[in-house]
Amino acid sequence: MPPGIFLVGPMASGKTVVGRAVAGLLEARFVDTDELVIQGAGPISGIFAQHGEAGFRRLESAALAAAAEQAGAAPTPTVVATGGGAVLDPANRALLSGHFTVYLLTDPETVAPRVRTATGRPLLDAGDDALQRWSEIFAVREPLYRDCAQLTIDTRGATPAELAETIADAYRRRTDPARRDPR
């Protein structure tokens, strides 16, 4: 059985909400790497202010490694919502390749309501138009999400419950030989 289900994708793609729902369906543990960072070092905006993006990325990588270690040691599946920038580090992408990694594909129109009202996202709080900045960040990261994912799920027009069911079904097929497609 793969030790974990790791959700990757841009800010506001629904990794935390969908991850919690997947964990509920699989009776699995749920870990959010941003929450691990916050628990250990305080608010993300404060980390950015004090240590810059590079300092945050180091903490993010440590949180991802800790989540992977927890997933590997757990007797039941662990669902991990990663930070949107976790894929920027080649070591993180290598770590993700050892797990069932799911890319939550989205677009600016879908995330616009979440991005425009969100606070606490330092990369979007720079005074620019938040959606424009989101689009620029997404353009850089999108190929990285695709490269490290074993499954890509289009989130556009789907509810978190529908997305969670699709991911849980894919995970069950992957881990249960009786459910695999014989082709």
Contact map, one row per residue, 1 for C-alpha under 8 A:
111000000000000000000000000000000000000000000000000000000000000000000000000000000000000000000000000000000000000000000000000000000000000000000000000000000000000000000000000000100000000
111110000000000000000000000000000000000000000000000000000000000000000000000010000000000000000000001100000000000000000000000000000000000000000000000000000000000000000000000000100000000
111110000000000000000000000000000000000000000000000000000000000000010011110011000000000000000000001100000000000000000000000000000000000000000000000000000000000000000000000000000000000
011111000000000000000000000000000000000000000000000000000000000000010011000011110000000000000000001100000000000000000000000000000000000000000000000000000000000000000000000000000000000
011111100000000000000000000000000000000000000000000000000000000000000000000011110000000000000000001111000000000000000000000000000000000000000000000000000000000000000000001000000000000
000111110000000000000000000000000000000000000000000000000000000000000000000000111100000000000001001111000000000000000000000000000000000000000000000000000000000000000000000000000000000
000011111000001000100000000000000000000000000000000000000000000000000000000000111100000000000000000011110000000000000000000000000000000000000000000000000000000000000000000000000000000
000001111100001000000000000000000000000000000000000000000000000000000000000000001111001000000000000011110000000000000000000000000000000000000000100010000000000000000000000000000000000
000000111110101000000000000000000000000000000000000000000000000000000000000000000011000000000000000000111000000000000000000000000000000000000100100000000000000000000000000000000000000
000000011111100000000000000000000000000000000000000000000000000000000000000000000001100000000000000000011100000000000000000000000000000001001100000000000000000000000000000000000000000
000000001111110000000000000000000000000000000000000000000000000000000000000000000011000000000000000000000000000000000000000000000000010000000000000000000000000000000000000000000000000
000000000111111000000000000000000000000000000000000000000000000000000000000000000000000000000000000000000000001001100000000000000000000000000000000000000000000000000000000000000000000
000000001111111000000000000000000000000000000000000000000000000000000000000000000000000000000000000000011100001000000000000000000000000000000000000000000010000000000000000000000000000
000000000011111111100000000000000000000000000000000000000000000000000000000000000000000000000000000000010000000000000000000000000000000000000000000000000000000100000000000000000000000
000000111001111111100000000000000000000000000000000000000000000000000000000000001100000000000000000000010000000000000000000000000000000000000000000000000000000000000000000000000000000
000000000000011111110000000000010000000000000000000000000000000000000000000000001000000000000000000000000000000000000000000000000000000000000000000000000000000000000000000000000000000
000000000000011111111000000000000000000000000000000000000000000000000000000000000000000000000000000000000000000000000000000000000000000000000000000000000000000100000000000000000000000
000000000000011111111100000000000000000000000000000000000000000000000000000000000000000000000000000000000000000000000000000000000000000000000000000000000000000110110000000000000000000
000000100000011111111110000001000000000000000000000000000000000000000000000000111000000000000000000000000000000000000000000000000000000000000000000000000000000000010000000000000000000
000000000000000111111111000001000000000000000000000000000000000000000000000000100000000000000000000000000000000000000000000000000000000000000000000000000000000000000000000000000000000
000000000000000011111111100000000000000000000000000000000000000000000000000000000000000000000000000000000000000000000000000000000000000000000000000000000000000110010000000000000000000
000000000000000001111111110100000000000000000000000000000000000000000000000000100000000000000000000000000000000000000000000000000000000000000000000000000000000000011011000000000000000
000000000000000000111111111111000000000000000000000000000000000000000000000001100000000000000000000000000000000000000000000000000000000000000000000000000000000000000000000000000000000
000000000000000000011111111100000000000000000000000000000000000000000000000000000000000000000000000000000000000000000000000000000000000000000000000000000000000000000000000000000000000
000000000000000000001111111100000000000000000000000000000000000000000000000000000000000000000000000000000000000000000000000000000000000000000000000000000000000000011001000000000000000
000000000000000000000111111100000000000000000000000000000000000000000000000010000000000000000000000000000000000000000000000000000000000000000000000000000000000000000001000000000000000
000000000000000000000011111110000000000000000000000000000000000000000000000010000000000000000000000000000000000000000000000000000000000000000000000000000000000000000000000000000000000
000000000000000000000111111111000000000000000000000000000000000000000000000111100000000000000000000000000000000000000000000000000000000000000000000000000000000000000000000000000000000
000000000000000000000010001111100000000000000000000000000000000000000000000111100000000000000000000000000000000000000000000000000000000000000000000000000000000000000000000000000000000
000000000000000000110010000111110000000000000000000000000000000000000000000001111000000000000000000000000000000000000000000000000000000000000000000000000000000000000000000000000000000
000000000000000000000000000011111011000000000000000000000000000000100000000001111000000000000000000000000000000000000000000000000000000000000000000000000000000000000000000000000000000
000000000000000100000000000001111111000000000000000000000000000000000000000000011110000000000000000000000000000000000000000000000000000000000000000000000000000000000000000000000000000
000000000000000000000000000000111111100000000000000000000001001100100000000000011110000000000000000000000000000000000000000000000000000000000000000000000000000000000000000000000000000
000000000000000000000000000000011111110000010000000000000001001000000000000000000110000000000000000000000000000000000000000000000000000000000000000000000000000000000000000000000000000
000000000000000000000000000000111111111000000000000000000000000000000000000000000000000000000000000000000000000000000000000000000000000000000000000000000000000000000000000000000000000
000000000000000000000000000000111111111100000000000000000000001000000000000000000000000000000000000000000000000000000000000000000000000000000000000000000000000000000000000000000000000
000000000000000000000000000000001111111111010000000000000011001000000000000000000000000000000000000000000000000000000000000000000000000000000000000000000000000000000000000000000000000
000000000000000000000000000000000111111111110000000000000000000000000000000000000000000000000000000000000000000000000000000000000000000000000000000000000000000000000000000000000000000
000000000000000000000000000000000011111111000000000000000000000000000000000000000000000000000000000000000000000000000000000000000000000000000000000000000000000000000000000000000000000
000000000000000000000000000000000001111111000000000000000000000000000000000000000000000000000000000000000000000000000000000000000000000000000000000000000000000000000000000000000000000
000000000000000000000000000000000000111111100010000000000000000000000000000000000000000000000000000000000000000000000000000000000000000000000000000000000000000000000000000000000000000
000000000000000000000000000000000000111111110110000000000000000000000000000000000000000000000000000000000000000000000000000000000000000000000000000000000000000000000000000000000000000
000000000000000000000000000000000000010011111110000000000000000000000000000000000000000000000000000000000000000000000000000000000000000000000000000000000000000000000000000000000000000
000000000000000000000000000000000100110001111111000000010000000000000000000000000000000000000000000000000000000000000001110000000000000000000000000000000000000000000000000000000000000
000000000000000000000000000000000000000000111111100000000000000000000000000000000000000000000000000000000000000000000001110000000000000000000000000000000000000000000000000000000000000
000000000000000000000000000000000000000001111111110000000000000000000000000000000000000000000000000000000000000000000000000000000000000000000000000000000000000000000000000000000000000
000000000000000000000000000000000000000011111111111100110000000000000000000000000000000000000000000000000000000000000000000000000000000000000000000000000000000000000000000000000000000
000000000000000000000000000000000000000000011111111110110000000000000000000000000000000000000000000000000000000000000000010000000000000000000000000000000000000000000000000000000000000
000000000000000000000000000000000000000000001111111100000000000000000000000000000000000000000000000000000000000000000000000000000000000000000000000000000000000000000000000000000000000
000000000000000000000000000000000000000000000111111100000000000000000000000000000000000000000000000000000000000000000000000000000000000000000000000000000000000000000000000000000000000
000000000000000000000000000000000000000000000011111111110000000000000000000000000000000000000000000000000000000000000000000000000000000000000000000000000000000000000000000000000000000
000000000000000000000000000000000000000000000011111111110000000000000000000000000000000000000000000000000000000000000000000000000000000000000000000000000000000000000000000000000000000
000000000000000000000000000000000000000000000001001111111000000000000000000000000000000000000000000000000000000000000000000000000000000000000000000000000000000000000000000000000000000
000000000000000000000000000000000000000000000000001111111100000000000000000000000000000000000000000000000000000000000000000000000000000000000000000000000000000000000000000000000000000
000000000000000000000000000000000000000000000011001111111110000000000000000000000000000000000000000000000000000000000000000000000000000000000000000000000000000000000000000000000000000
000000000000000000000000000000000000000000010011001111111111000000000000000000000000000000000000000000000000000000000000000000000000000000000000000000000000000000000000000000000000000
000000000000000000000000000000000000000000000000000011111111100000000000000000000000110000000000000000000000000000000000000000000000000000000000000000000000000000000000000000000000000
000000000000000000000000000000000000000000000000000001111111110000000000000000000000000000000000000000000000000000000000000000000000000000000000000000000000000000000000000000000000000
000000000000000000000000000000000000100000000000000000111111111000000000000000000000000000000000000000000000000000000000000000000000000000000000000000000000000000000000000000000000000
000000000000000000000000000000001100100000000000000000011111111100000000000000000010010000000000000000000000000000000000000000000000000000000000000000000000000000000000000000000000000
000000000000000000000000000000000000000000000000000000001111111110000000000000000000010010010000000000000000000000000000000000000000000000000000000000000000000000000000000000000000000
000000000000000000000000000000000000000000000000000000000111111111000000000000000000000000000000000000000000000000000000000000000000000000000000000000000000000000000000000000000000000
000000000000000000000000000000001101100000000000000000000011111111100000000000000000000000000000000000000000000000000000000000000000000000000000000000000000000000000000000000000000000
000000000000000000000000000000001000000000000000000000000001111111110000000000000100010000010000000000000000000000000000000000000000000000000000000000000000000000000000000000000000000
000000000000000000000000000000000000000000000000000000000000111111111000000000000000000000010010000000000000000000000000000000000000000000000000000000000000000000000000000000000000000
000000000000000000000000000000000000000000000000000000000000011111111100000000000000000000000000000000000000000000000000000000000000000000000000000000000000000000000000000000000000000
000000000000000000000000000000101000000000000000000000000000001111111110000000010000000000000000000000000000000000000000000000000000000000000000000000000000000000000000000000000000000
001100000000000000000000000000000000000000000000000000000000000111111111000000000000000000000010000000000000000000000000000000000000000000000000000000000000000000000000000000000000000
000000000000000000000000000000000000000000000000000000000000000011111111100000000000000000000000000000000000000000000000000000000000000000000000000000000000000000000000000000000000000
000000000000000000000000000000000000000000000000000000000000000001111111110001000000000000000000000000000000000000000000000000000000000000000000000000000000000000000000000000000000000
001100000000000000000000000000000000000000000000000000000000000000111111110011100000000000000000000000000000000000000000000000000000000000000000000000000000000000000000000000000000000
001100000000000000000000000000000000000000000000000000000000000000011111110000000000000000000000000000000000000000000000000000000000000000000000000000000000000000000000000000000000000
001000000000000000000000000000000000000000000000000000000000000000001111111000000000000000000000000000000000000000000000000000000000000000000000000000000000000000000000000000000000000
001000000000000000000000000000000000000000000000000000000000000000000111111111000000000000000000000000000000000000000000000000000000000000000000000000000000000000000000000000000000000
000000000000000000000000000000000000000000000000000000000000000000000000111110000000000000000000000000000000000000000000000000000000000000000000000000000000000000000000000000000000000
000000000000000000000000000110000000000000000000000000000000000000000000011111000000000000000000000000000000000000000000000000000000000000000000000000000000000000000000000000000000000
011110000000000000000000011110000000000000000000000000000000000000000010011111100000000000000000000000000000000000000000000000000000000000000000000000000000000000000000000000000000000
001110000000000000000010000111100000000000000000000000000000000000000110010111110000000000000000000000000000000000000000000000000000000000000000000000000000000000000000000000000000000
000111100000000000110110000111100000000000000000000000000000000000000010000011111000000000000000000000000000000000000000000000000000000000000000000000000000000000000000000000000000000
000111100000000000100000000001111000000000000000000000000000000000100000000001111100000000000000000000000000000000000000000000000000000000000000000000000000000000000000000000000000000
000001110000001100100000000001111000000000000000000000000000000000000000000000111110000000000000000000000000000000000000000000000000000000000000000000000000000000000000000000000000000
000001110000001000000000000000011100000000000000000000000000000100000000000000011111010000000000000000000000000000000000000000000000000000000000000000000000000000000000000000000000000
000000011010000000000000000000011100000000000000000000000001000000000000000000001111110000000000000000000000000000000000000000000000000000000000000000000000000000000000000000000000000
000000011110000000000000000000000000000000000000000000000000000000000000000000000111111000000000000000000000000000000000000000000000000000000000000000000000000000000000000000000000000
000000000100000000000000000000000000000000000000000000001000000000000000000000000011111100000000000000000000000000000000000000000000000000001000000000000000000000000000000000000000000
000000000000000000000000000000000000000000000000000000001001100100000000000000000111111110011000000000000000000000000000000000000000000000000000000000000000000000000000000000000000000
000000010000000000000000000000000000000000000000000000000000000000000000000000000001111111011000000000000000000000000000000000000000000000001001100100000000000000000000000000000000000
000000000000000000000000000000000000000000000000000000000000000000000000000000000000111111011000000000000000000000000000000000000000000000001001000000000000000000000000000000000000000
000000000000000000000000000000000000000000000000000000000000100000000000000000000000011111111000000000000000000000000000000000000000000000000000000000000000000000000000000000000000000
000000000000000000000000000000000000000000000000000000000000000000000000000000000000001111111100000000000000000000000000000000000000000000000000000000000000000000000000000000000000000
000000000000000000000000000000000000000000000000000000000000000000000000000000000000000011111110000000000000000000000000000000000000000000000000000000000000000000000000000000000000000
000000000000000000000000000000000000000000000000000000000000100110000000000000000000011111111111000000000000000000000000000000000000000000000000000000000000000000000000000000000000000
000000000000000000000000000000000000000000000000000000000000000000000000000000000000011111111111100000000000000000000000000000000000000000000000000100000000000000000000000000000000000
000000000000000000000000000000000000000000000000000000000000000000000000000000000000000001111111110000000000000000000000000000000000000000000000000100000000000000000000000000000000000
000000000000000000000000000000000000000000000000000000000000000010010000000000000000000000111111111000000000000000000000000000000000000000000000000000000000000000000000000000000000000
000001000000000000000000000000000000000000000000000000000000000000000000000000000000000000011111111110000000000000000000000000000000000000000000000110000000000000000000000000000000000
000000000000000000000000000000000000000000000000000000000000000000000000000000000000000000001111111110000000000000000000000000000000000000000000000110000000000000000000000000000000000
000000000000000000000000000000000000000000000000000000000000000000000000000000000000000000000111111100000000000000000000000000000000000000000000000000000000000000000000000000000000000
011111000000000000000000000000000000000000000000000000000000000000000000000000000000000000000011111110000000000000000000000000000000000000000000000000000000000000000000000000000000000
011111000000000000000000000000000000000000000000000000000000000000000000000000000000000000000001111111000000000000000000000000000000000000000000000011100000000000000000001000000000000
000011110000000000000000000000000000000000000000000000000000000000000000000000000000000000000001101111100000000000000000000000000000000000000000000111100000000000000000000000000000000
000011110000000000000000000000000000000000000000000000000000000000000000000000000000000000000000000111110000000000000000000000000000000000000000000011111000000000000010000000000000000
000000111000000000000000000000000000000000000000000000000000000000000000000000000000000000000000000011111000000000000000000000000000000000000000110011111000000000000000000000000000000
000000111100111000000000000000000000000000000000000000000000000000000000000000000000000000000000000001111100000000000000000000000000000000000000000000011110000000000000000000000000000
000000001100100000000000000000000000000000000000000000000000000000000000000000000000000000000000000000111110000000000000000000000000000000000000000000011111000000000000000000000000000
000000000100100000000000000000000000000000000000000000000000000000000000000000000000000000000000000000011111011000000000000000000000000000000000000000000111000000000000000000000000000
000000000000000000000000000000000000000000000000000000000000000000000000000000000000000000000000000000001111111000000000000000000000000000000000000000000001000000000000000000000000000
000000000000000000000000000000000000000000000000000000000000000000000000000000000000000000000000000000000111111100000000000000000010011000000000000000000000000000000000000000000000000
000000000000000000000000000000000000000000000000000000000000000000000000000000000000000000000000000000000011111100000000000000000000000000000000000000000000000000000000000000000000000
000000000000000000000000000000000000000000000000000000000000000000000000000000000000000000000000000000000111111110000000000000000000000000000000000000000001000000000000000000000000000
000000000001100000000000000000000000000000000000000000000000000000000000000000000000000000000000000000000111111111100000000000000000000000000000000000000000000000000000000000000000000
000000000000000000000000000000000000000000000000000000000000000000000000000000000000000000000000000000000001111111110000000000000010000000000000000000000000000000000000000000000000000
000000000000000000000000000000000000000000000000000000000000000000000000000000000000000000000000000000000000011111111000000000000000000000000000000000000000000000000000000000000000000
000000000001000000000000000000000000000000000000000000000000000000000000000000000000000000000000000000000000001111111100000000000000000000000000000000000000000000000000000000000000000
000000000001000000000000000000000000000000000000000000000000000000000000000000000000000000000000000000000000001111111100000000000110010000000000000000000000000000000000000000000000000
000000000000000000000000000000000000000000000000000000000000000000000000000000000000000000000000000000000000000111111100000000000110000000000000000000000000000000000000000000000000000
000000000000000000000000000000000000000000000000000000000000000000000000000000000000000000000000000000000000000011111110000000000000000000000000000000000000000000000000000000000000000
000000000000000000000000000000000000000000000000000000000000000000000000000000000000000000000000000000000000000001111111100000000000000000000000000000000000000000000000000000000000000
000000000000000000000000000000000000000000000000000000000000000000000000000000000000000000000000000000000000000000001111100010000000000000000000000000000000000000000000000000000000000
000000000000000000000000000000000000000000011000000000000000000000000000000000000000000000000000000000000000000000000111110010000000000000000000000000000000000000000000000000000000000
000000000000000000000000000000000000000000011000000000000000000000000000000000000000000000000000000000000000000000000111111110000000000000000000000000000000000000000000000000000000000
000000000000000000000000000000000000000000011001000000000000000000000000000000000000000000000000000000000000000000000001111111000000000000000000000000000000000000000000000000000000000
000000000000000000000000000000000000000000000000000000000000000000000000000000000000000000000000000000000000000000000000111111000000100000000000000000000000000000000000000000000000000
000000000000000000000000000000000000000000000000000000000000000000000000000000000000000000000000000000000000000000000000111111111110110000000000000000000000000000000000000000000000000
000000000000000000000000000000000000000000000000000000000000000000000000000000000000000000000000000000000000000000000011111111110100000000000000000000000000000000000000000000000000000
000000000000000000000000000000000000000000000000000000000000000000000000000000000000000000000000000000000000000000000000011111110000000000000000000000000000000000000000000000000000000
000000000000000000000000000000000000000000000000000000000000000000000000000000000000000000000000000000000000000000000000000111111100000000000000000000000000000000000000000000000000000
000000000000000000000000000000000000000000000000000000000000000000000000000000000000000000000000000000000000000000000000000111111101100000000000000000000000000000000000000000000000000
000000000000000000000000000000000000000000000000000000000000000000000000000000000000000000000000000000000000000000000000000100111111100000000000000000000000000000000000000000000000000
000000000000000000000000000000000000000000000000000000000000000000000000000000000000000000000000000000000000000000110000000110111111110000000000000000000000000000000000000000000000000
000000000000000000000000000000000000000000000000000000000000000000000000000000000000000000000000000000000001000100110000000100001111111000000000000000000000000000000000000000000000000
000000000000000000000000000000000000000000000000000000000000000000000000000000000000000000000000000000000000000000000000000000011111111100000000000000000000000000000000000000000000000
000000000000000000000000000000000000000000000000000000000000000000000000000000000000000000000000000000000000000000000000001100011111111110000000000000000000000000000000000000000000000
000000000010000000000000000000000000000000000000000000000000000000000000000000000000000000000000000000000001000000100000000100000111111111000000000000000000000000000000000000000000000
000000000000000000000000000000000000000000000000000000000000000000000000000000000000000000000000000000000001000000000000000000000011111111100000000000000000000000000000000000000000000
000000000000000000000000000000000000000000000000000000000000000000000000000000000000000000000000000000000000000000000000000000000001111111110000000000000000000000000000000000000000000
000000000000000000000000000000000000000000000000000000000000000000000000000000000000000000000000000000000000000000000000000000000000111111111000000000000000000000000000000000000000000
000000000100000000000000000000000000000000000000000000000000000000000000000000000000000000000000000000000000000000000000000000000000011111111100000000000000000000000000000000000000000
000000000000000000000000000000000000000000000000000000000000000000000000000000000000000000000000000000000000000000000000000000000000001111111110000000000000000000000000000000000000000
000000000000000000000000000000000000000000000000000000000000000000000000000000000000000000000000000000000000000000000000000000000000000111111111000000000000000000000000000000000000000
000000000100000000000000000000000000000000000000000000000000000000000000000000000000101100000000000000000000000000000000000000000000000011111111100000000000000000000000000000000000000
000000001100000000000000000000000000000000000000000000000000000000000000000000000000000000000000000000000000000000000000000000000000000001111111110000000000000000000000000000000000000
000000000000000000000000000000000000000000000000000000000000000000000000000000000000000000000000000000000000000000000000000000000000000000111111111000000000000000000000000000000000000
000000000000000000000000000000000000000000000000000000000000000000000000000000000000001100000000000000000000000000000000000000000000000000011111111100000000000000000000000000000000000
000000011000000000000000000000000000000000000000000000000000000000000000000000000000001000000000000000100000000000000000000000000000000000001111111110000000000000000000000000000000000
000000000000000000000000000000000000000000000000000000000000000000000000000000000000000000000000000000100000000000000000000000000000000000000111111110010000000000000000000000000000000
000000000000000000000000000000000000000000000000000000000000000000000000000000000000000000000000000000000000000000000000000000000000000000000011111110000000000000000000000000000000000
000000000000000000000000000000000000000000000000000000000000000000000000000000000000001000001101100010000000000000000000000000000000000000000001111111000000000000000000000000000000000
000000010000000000000000000000000000000000000000000000000000000000000000000000000000000000000001100111100000000000000000000000000000000000000000111111110000000000000000000000000000000
000000000000000000000000000000000000000000000000000000000000000000000000000000000000000000000000000111100000000000000000000000000000000000000000000111110000000000000000000000000000000
000000000000000000000000000000000000000000000000000000000000000000000000000000000000000000000000000111100000000000000000000000000000000000000000000011111000000000000000000000000000000
000000000000000000000000000000000000000000000000000000000000000000000000000000000000000000000000000001111000000000000000000000000000000000000000010011111100000000000000000000000000000
000000000000000000000000000000000000000000000000000000000000000000000000000000000000000000000000000001111000000000000000000000000000000000000000000000111110000000100000000000000000000
000000000000000000000000000000000000000000000000000000000000000000000000000000000000000000000000000000011100000000000000000000000000000000000000000000011111010000000000000000000000000
000000000000100000000000000000000000000000000000000000000000000000000000000000000000000000000000000000011100000000000000000000000000000000000000000000001111111000100000000000000000000
000000000000000000000000000000000000000000000000000000000000000000000000000000000000000000000000000000001110010000000000000000000000000000000000000000000111110000000000000000000000000
000000000000000000000000000000000000000000000000000000000000000000000000000000000000000000000000000000000000000000000000000000000000000000000000000000000011111000000000000000000000000
000000000000000000000000000000000000000000000000000000000000000000000000000000000000000000000000000000000000000000000000000000000000000000000000000000000111111101100000000000000000000
000000000000000000000000000000000000000000000000000000000000000000000000000000000000000000000000000000000000000000000000000000000000000000000000000000000010111111100000000000000000000
000000000000010011001000000000000000000000000000000000000000000000000000000000000000000000000000000000000000000000000000000000000000000000000000000000000000011111110000000000000000000
000000000000000001001000000000000000000000000000000000000000000000000000000000000000000000000000000000000000000000000000000000000000000000000000000000000000001111111000000000000000000
000000000000000000000000000000000000000000000000000000000000000000000000000000000000000000000000000000000000000000000000000000000000000000000000000000000000011111111100000000000000000
000000000000000001000000000000000000000000000000000000000000000000000000000000000000000000000000000000000000000000000000000000000000000000000000000000001010011111111110000000000000000
000000000000000001101100100000000000000000000000000000000000000000000000000000000000000000000000000000000000000000000000000000000000000000000000000000000000000111111111000000000000000
000000000000000000000100100000000000000000000000000000000000000000000000000000000000000000000000000000000000000000000000000000000000000000000000000000000000000011111111100000000000000
000000000000000000000000000000000000000000000000000000000000000000000000000000000000000000000000000000000000000000000000000000000000000000000000000000000000000001111111110000000000000
000000000000000000000100000000000000000000000000000000000000000000000000000000000000000000000000000001000000000000000000000000000000000000000000000000000000000000111111111000000000000
000000000000000000000100110000000000000000000000000000000000000000000000000000000000000000000000000000000000000000000000000000000000000000000000000000000000000000011111111100000000000
000000000000000000000000000000000000000000000000000000000000000000000000000000000000000000000000000000000000000000000000000000000000000000000000000000000000000000001111111110000000000
000000000000000000000000000000000000000000000000000000000000000000000000000000000000000000000000000000000000000000000000000000000000000000000000000000000000000000000111111111000000000
000010000000000000000000000000000000000000000000000000000000000000000000000000000000000000000000000100000000000000000000000000000000000000000000000000000000000000000011111111100000000
000000000000000000000000000000000000000000000000000000000000000000000000000000000000000000000000000000000000000000000000000000000000000000000000000000000000000000000001111111110010000
000000000000000000000000000000000000000000000000000000000000000000000000000000000000000000000000000000000000000000000000000000000000000000000000000000000000000000000000111111111111100
000000000000000000000000000000000000000000000000000000000000000000000000000000000000000000000000000000000000000000000000000000000000000000000000000000000000000000000000011111111011000
110000000000000000000000000000000000000000000000000000000000000000000000000000000000000000000000000000000000000000000000000000000000000000000000000000000000000000000000001111111000000
000000000000000000000000000000000000000000000000000000000000000000000000000000000000000000000000000000000000000000000000000000000000000000000000000000000000000000000000000111111111000
000000000000000000000000000000000000000000000000000000000000000000000000000000000000000000000000000000000000000000000000000000000000000000000000000000000000000000000000000011111111000
000000000000000000000000000000000000000000000000000000000000000000000000000000000000000000000000000000000000000000000000000000000000000000000000000000000000000000000000000010011111000
000000000000000000000000000000000000000000000000000000000000000000000000000000000000000000000000000000000000000000000000000000000000000000000000000000000000000000000000000111011111100
000000000000000000000000000000000000000000000000000000000000000000000000000000000000000000000000000000000000000000000000000000000000000000000000000000000000000000000000000011011111110
000000000000000000000000000000000000000000000000000000000000000000000000000000000000000000000000000000000000000000000000000000000000000000000000000000000000000000000000000010000011111
000000000000000000000000000000000000000000000000000000000000000000000000000000000000000000000000000000000000000000000000000000000000000000000000000000000000000000000000000000000001111
000000000000000000000000000000000000000000000000000000000000000000000000000000000000000000000000000000000000000000000000000000000000000000000000000000000000000000000000000000000000111
